[in-house]
């Protein structure tokens, strides 16, 4: 299945009738909004429905939870477990074959504090890494225009008007698009089909099953064997009105206390919403009471940690929690211990990954913590520590860019994307010089990871506010020039290049001049002026002797030198320099520069009538770009690989790879681009493939490659010819 629906991490209970209704609604309507109060289960329902709609019959049942219809009829049935749904309820996700052939795609809007990044978030969600200077809405509409897919917009309530406008534009431009939204408020569109998500029936078996499942997942055994536990569990579900999040918070208290004791504690506190003075509407009473009760049961340091963690927008690790939340009575060691206890109490969720544990708060729980942070008067101080931590993360990633820390750095920057946005927003308001520095540090990460337009927006905002000449402004302006160059607006980029070259000449910092030379070289290469590029980087490097790996900018300038030599036709010199530099990249574990050296070596091999070597180098380049997630680089590499395959007489796979390359070029918003000197040989190779296969055969192979998606398409391109055929 294509798409990007988040994987379920806990079992899914009940909702059979709601899923059946959603299945029908998704077939009949183009905008469906799941509405209801926080904590009622809108997101989980959307996850399950989207998975089933995109993957066909039974898919929802197989989604990560392993949930099956059970035979629970009363509280007594929960003594032994396992726990399931009410008997006879419809099987969730029991749709026919997939009716969204282009998949289901998930956009999490909960991390957004304003509508400014709404378009960027939705574009990221559907794999659009647009590098063009077009307006973002125009690019997104064009990208979706001929696709049949389901777009899920999760947590629209704080952006209702903006979401309604965006959805209207997208539905008009893309006849095959269906949108499933979750929101505490309707979008109020005339085409909207509202599906109210109610709590689980408080006296029904599903609420009881959810309580039992969550207790069993923690304790490893059924919770209701103790005398009176069955009736107490029923009382808890009734008190909490069947609201899933409230039930899960109550279940997290079982273990330290028995079920009957938990029910008694809840009953004692139910008439008190909170001790903070906030009064919520009646419809939020049960959930707010459950959250407030969980908060009251926390130890003082646990409550303090809960409040301070509310500044995180996305998932975070222990080191980030310690850097941001430690202080005063809460030391770094206490953060670790108290974080574990918040996980046990279901206040914080934990996900195990290859890179270590990642933590996250649900929106409703984070909002409660944010209220307490305001009451404590710690908002500004905690947000500043948060911004400082993520600025330090960016500095470390930049410092390690030239070696083995490069690839982990890209991954850490991508994982921290929502919080880096928040850090930039904080610095823009409180310290624009810091914003300019951070935006400049992120340029080569965000442009590679598909956030080119977002990088440009933040750089422009930072430069508007930070007008004092100096290294931070020059670096940010140089980064802005690079983003605009990659968007293809060479005229504007040339004006910025002239400005930063003047600033660098007035500076006595050789590293600043090397950084500026990178921009001059990049612009020269893409404008078909390799001599200009070569002169710029050689002059800057000669003025400050050192090795290419002394800094990221030196390494990038060294790459520009190699690529410029190839552009000038100095193949022997360029190849020798490339092989020397590539050997050091391999030894140090550097990936980004090596990928472009492989590109250059493939071009040299192609011009030197060594197509087999050209194929091998192009595939190695693509493997590196796959690791980096660089859609623009993948498009370049596929173009080159297709030409090399055609030159090697692997015509059918060449046509297929040309098709895949075309799909990637569309995803970055450009027609085929790359080194201008490669265009003639690329055209000749394409003509040879078409002549060998015939127009019909070429079109069929091209269409096959164009229809493939993401990892599947790359796997086919990277496979030998005999393995790539269906």
Secondary structure, 3 states (H helix, E strand, C coil): CCEECCCCCCCCCCCHHHHHHHHHHHHHCCEEEEECCCCCCHHHHHHHHHHHHHHCCCHHHHCCCCCCCCCECCHHHHCCCCCCCECCCCCCCCCCCCCCCCCEEEEECCCCCCHHHHHHHHHHHCCCCCCCCCCHHHHHHHHHCCCCEEEEEECCHHHHHHHHHHHHHHHHHCCCEEEEEEECCCCCCCCEEEEECCCCCCCCHHHHHHHHHHHHHHHCCCCCCCCCHHHHHHHHHHHCCCCHHHHHHHHCCECCECHHHHHHHHHHHCCCCCCCCCCCCHHHHHHHHHHHHHHHHCCHHHHHHHHHHCCCCCCECHHHHHHHHCECCECHHHHHHHHHHHHHCCCCEEEEECCEEEEECCHHHHHHHHHHHHHHCCHHHHHHHHHHHHHHHHHHHHHCCCCCHHHHHHHHHHHCHHHHHHHHHHHHHHCHHHHHHHHHHHHHHHCCCCCHHHHHHHHHHHHHHCCCCCHHHHHHHHHHHHHHHHCCCHHHHHHHHHHHHHHHHCCCCHHHHHHHHHHHHHHHHHCCCHHHHHHHHHHHHHCCCCCHHHCHHHHHHHHHHHHHHHHCCCHHHHHHHHHHHHHHHHHHCCCHHHHHHHHHHHHHHHHCCCHHHHHHHHHHHHHHHHHHCCHHHHHHHHHHHHHHHHHCCCHHHHHHHHHHHHHHHHHCCCCCCCCHHHHHHHHHHHHHHHHHHHHHHHHHHHHHHHHCCHHHHHHHHHCCHHHHCC
